Amino acid sequence: MSDRSPAADRAGSHSPIDRSEVGARLRTVRKSQQLTLKQLSERSGVPVSTLSKMELAQVSVSYEKLAAAARALNVDIAQLFRSAEMGEVPASTTVVVHPLPSGPGYSTGTYEYQLIAGEFPERLMTPMYARIIARERQQFDEFIRHPGQEFALVLNGRVRIVFETGESVSIGEQETAYFNSNVGHIYLSESEDGSDAQVMVVMTDR
């Protein structure tokens, strides 16, 4: 699976996050908790080989695997994406405002996404802006699943959400979908002009 498709280059002007930075932050957090790769694998369910490749920036992985590693480390996934220079916002913060898209995204080859409001203290939701690059089921090695529920709003284009159950739903601009994200699922762009679809996604583990 490539890091970035030509479609992504056509669709967005912001650069993807350097996966080596994400891998370095993952390694730093793991080592700060004195965990081996094997121990983190046992906690997260992510194979040792995949965790090693993540830390060494040898592979771009799905939100599912990054989130699983973050949960096992008991940190917000945003900590893996935010540089130290970004700093922290005060715990008393009541609102964080961002334009869309607001910064570099993380590319998996099938999606390019960016976390929103990652600096908000003690977040209970994980909102993301995503470009849906993939157009065929065969572009995914497996369905994506993670604990909780998921809300999607199509901002531009058309998206089909395909579930491992065989069900699927097609939603267009200003249409929404809400589903259990522990059921395997993938997003596919159905935009008629061949462009990447743009989606706002909000996830919660609760």
JOQUIQUI-V863017 format. One record per residue. N is the residue number from 1. RES is the residue in one letter. PHI is phi in whole degrees, -180 to 180 (* if undefined). BURIAL is b if it has 24 or more other C-alpha atoms within 12 Angstrom, else e. Layout:
{{N RES PHI BURIAL} {N RES PHI BURIAL}}
This chain:
{{1 M * e} {2 S -76 e} {3 D -74 b} {4 R -156 b} {5 S -94 b} {6 P -58 e} {7 A -62 b} {8 A -64 b} {9 D -65 e} {10 R -70 e} {11 A -84 b} {12 G -132 b} {13 S -103 e} {14 H -86 e} {15 S -84 e} {16 P -71 b} {17 I -63 b} {18 D -69 b} {19 R -65 b} {20 S -67 e} {21 E -68 b} {22 V -63 b} {23 G -63 b} {24 A -66 b} {25 R -68 b} {26 L -61 b} {27 R -64 b} {28 T -62 e} {29 V -65 b} {30 R -60 b} {31 K -69 e} {32 S -65 e} {33 Q -98 e} {34 Q 56 e} {35 L -107 e} {36 T -84 e} {37 L -60 b} {38 K -63 e} {39 Q -66 e} {40 L -66 b} {41 S -62 b} {42 E -64 e} {43 R -74 e} {44 S -95 b} {45 G 84 b} {46 V -90 b} {47 P -55 e} {48 V -54 e} {49 S -61 e} {50 T -70 b} {51 L -61 b} {52 S -62 b} {53 K -66 b} {54 M -63 b} {55 E -67 b} {56 L -90 e} {57 A 60 e} {58 Q -93 e} {59 V -156 b} {60 S -96 b} {61 V -117 b} {62 S -73 b} {63 Y -55 b} {64 E -51 b} {65 K -74 b} {66 L -64 b} {67 A -67 b} {68 A -64 b} {69 A -66 b} {70 A -64 b} {71 R -62 b} {72 A -65 b} {73 L -90 b} {74 N 60 e} {75 V -129 b} {76 D -70 b} {77 I -57 b} {78 A -60 b} {79 Q -65 b} {80 L -82 b} {81 F -107 b} {82 R -96 b} {83 S -78 e} {84 A -62 e} {85 E -66 e} {86 M -71 e} {87 G 70 e} {88 E -114 e} {89 V -94 e} {90 P -60 e} {91 A -62 e} {92 S -83 e} {93 T -56 e} {94 T -107 e} {95 V -154 e} {96 V -127 e} {97 V -115 e} {98 H -138 e} {99 P -79 e} {100 L -123 b} {101 P -72 b} {102 S -110 e} {103 G 178 b} {104 P -65 b} {105 G -108 b} {106 Y -102 b} {107 S -98 b} {108 T -110 b} {109 G 96 b} {110 T -103 b} {111 Y -129 b} {112 E -130 b} {113 Y -134 b} {114 Q -137 b} {115 L -72 b} {116 I -116 b} {117 A 58 b} {118 G -63 b} {119 E -89 b} {120 F -69 b} {121 P -62 e} {122 E 50 e} {123 R -60 b} {124 L -106 e} {125 M -126 b} {126 T -121 b} {127 P -87 b} {128 M -141 b} {129 Y -103 b} {130 A -135 b} {131 R -101 b} {132 I -94 b} {133 I -90 b} {134 A -64 b} {135 R -127 b} {136 E -133 e} {137 R -57 b} {138 Q -67 e} {139 Q -77 e} {140 F -107 b} {141 D -74 e} {142 E -161 e} {143 F -73 b} {144 I -99 b} {145 R -145 b} {146 H -157 b} {147 P -59 e} {148 G 102 e} {149 Q -130 b} {150 E -140 b} {151 F -121 b} {152 A -129 b} {153 L -126 b} {154 V -79 b} {155 L -90 b} {156 N -154 b} {157 G 88 b} {158 R -141 b} {159 V -130 b} {160 R -111 b} {161 I -101 b} {162 V -107 b} {163 F -108 b} {164 E -65 e} {165 T -75 e} {166 G 101 e} {167 E -77 e} {168 S -155 e} {169 V -140 b} {170 S -111 b} {171 I -129 b} {172 G -108 b} {173 E -56 e} {174 Q 69 e} {175 E -103 e} {176 T -129 b} {177 A -141 b} {178 Y -137 e} {179 F -155 b} {180 N -77 b} {181 S -82 b} {182 N -80 e} {183 V -88 b} {184 G -53 b} {185 H -153 b} {186 I -143 b} {187 Y -107 b} {188 L -126 b} {189 S -78 b} {190 E -118 b} {191 S -59 b} {192 E -66 e} {193 D -86 e} {194 G 82 e} {195 S -83 b} {196 D -74 b} {197 A -82 b} {198 Q -120 b} {199 V -135 b} {200 M -100 b} {201 V -122 b} {202 V -125 b} {203 M -122 b} {204 T -146 b} {205 D -80 e} {206 R -101 e}}
